Amino acid sequence: MDMSALYDRIGACYSATRRTDPRIEALIRDALGDARSVVNVGAGAGAYEPADREVLAVDPSATMIAQRRRGSAPALQASAESLPLPDQSFDAALAVNTLHHWTDVRAGLRELRRVARKRIVIFLRDPPSGQPFWLTEDYLPSLDPSRRIAALRDAIREELPPVKALPFPLPRDCADGLFAAYWARPEMYLDGEVQRNISNFALAEEGSLAEGLARLEADLASGEWDRKYGELRRLESLDLGHRALVAELA
Ligand SMILES: C[S@@+](CC[C@H](N)C(=O)[O-])C[C@H]1O[C@@H](n2cnc3c(N)ncnc32)[C@H](O)[C@@H]1O
């Protein structure tokens, strides 16, 4: 499936639950280092664009571009695989929560490398490098992205210079409704709007999640979820494999 078409379909209310989380924002700002100009590829509504640098946003989805706030960085409608930009035209290329959507991730990575002068910063979730996640372990195993992400990891290793991985334990009250954001707020996974704005849910075949979600609902009502996982509600953060990856080019 063309993933920009997916976001044209699911993206209309994206900003309702996918807000900028200030701690992810700080991580990305630090990872960008001294870069003064940034091309944000797969930028969507622009959640993590640094306001203090020159930014160009790129995204193939008109629906996502339409949700960018007035006054945010200019946006170009294009795909990572073919960036209509000159070689080495930005200090840094940034890609946040988007690589798993690209049709040809290797071509996209080569394009990031071509247009960036100093560094590439990627934010993604690499499940095997974090703690097991109860949602995919116990309720919705078909949503486990580990296999797809393994292919991304290989592509990053082969297409980019060695990357430094900065771990990001996900805060309990993460403002960005990512797939794993509600690890301590299980009730949220039953909310239709939360589900709609998470591509793993939107991509699942209709009906395929009903059994797991019904079991989660029943376990929350009976107290079974809290008996098994209730201690999570008291943790401040949990490492579920989110990483900022930084590749230095110069
Ligand atoms: C989960 S959203 C993330 C948006 C933004 N980076 C953020 O963190 O809020 C994924 C974005 O990737 C974009 N996308 C899908 N296919 C793409 C491609 N081939 N090249 C670049 N972006 C793509 C989608 O349109 C969508 O805006």
Ligand as a Chemical Component Dictionary entry (heavy atoms), coordinates in Angstrom:
data_LIG
# 
_chem_comp.id                   LIG 
_chem_comp.type                 NON-POLYMER 
_chem_comp.pdbx_formal_charge   0 
_chem_comp.three_letter_code    LIG 
# 
loop_
_chem_comp_atom.comp_id 
_chem_comp_atom.atom_id 
_chem_comp_atom.alt_atom_id 
_chem_comp_atom.type_symbol 
_chem_comp_atom.charge 
_chem_comp_atom.model_Cartn_x 
_chem_comp_atom.model_Cartn_y 
_chem_comp_atom.model_Cartn_z 
_chem_comp_atom.pdbx_ordinal 
LIG C1  C1  C 0  3.654 8.776  11.804 1  
LIG S1  S1  S 1  3.685 10.128 10.669 2  
LIG C2  C2  C 0  5.005 11.080 11.405 3  
LIG C3  C3  C 0  4.952 12.530 11.069 4  
LIG C4  C4  C 0  5.962 13.412 11.820 5  
LIG N1  N1  N 0  7.333 13.094 11.430 6  
LIG C5  C5  C 0  5.766 13.309 13.309 7  
LIG O1  O1  O 0  6.643 12.770 13.995 8  
LIG O2  O2  O -1 4.738 13.754 13.792 9  
LIG C6  C6  C 0  4.440 9.413  9.251  10 
LIG C7  C7  C 0  4.588 10.360 8.058  11 
LIG O3  O3  O 0  5.351 9.727  7.041  12 
LIG C8  C8  C 0  4.843 10.176 5.805  13 
LIG N2  N2  N 0  5.281 9.275  4.707  14 
LIG C9  C9  C 0  4.658 8.169  4.221  15 
LIG N3  N3  N 0  5.357 7.669  3.191  16 
LIG C10 C10 C 0  6.438 8.463  3.000  17 
LIG C11 C11 C 0  7.531 8.476  2.065  18 
LIG N4  N4  N 0  7.670 7.546  1.128  19 
LIG N5  N5  N 0  8.437 9.483  2.160  20 
LIG C12 C12 C 0  8.327 10.423 3.121  21 
LIG N6  N6  N 0  7.319 10.464 4.035  22 
LIG C13 C13 C 0  6.394 9.499  3.983  23 
LIG C14 C14 C 0  3.339 10.198 6.018  24 
LIG O4  O4  O 0  2.669 10.987 5.046  25 
LIG C15 C15 C 0  3.269 10.762 7.428  26 
LIG O5  O5  O 0  3.144 12.170 7.432  27 
# 
loop_
_chem_comp_bond.comp_id 
_chem_comp_bond.atom_id_1 
_chem_comp_bond.atom_id_2 
_chem_comp_bond.value_order 
_chem_comp_bond.pdbx_ordinal 
LIG C1  S1  SING 1  
LIG S1  C2  SING 2  
LIG S1  C6  SING 3  
LIG C2  C3  SING 4  
LIG C3  C4  SING 5  
LIG C4  N1  SING 6  
LIG C4  C5  SING 7  
LIG C5  O1  DOUB 8  
LIG C5  O2  SING 9  
LIG C6  C7  SING 10 
LIG C7  O3  SING 11 
LIG C7  C15 SING 12 
LIG O3  C8  SING 13 
LIG C8  N2  SING 14 
LIG C8  C14 SING 15 
LIG N2  C9  SING 16 
LIG N2  C13 SING 17 
LIG C9  N3  DOUB 18 
LIG N3  C10 SING 19 
LIG C10 C11 SING 20 
LIG C10 C13 DOUB 21 
LIG C11 N4  SING 22 
LIG C11 N5  DOUB 23 
LIG N5  C12 SING 24 
LIG C12 N6  DOUB 25 
LIG N6  C13 SING 26 
LIG C14 O4  SING 27 
LIG C14 C15 SING 28 
LIG C15 O5  SING 29 
# 
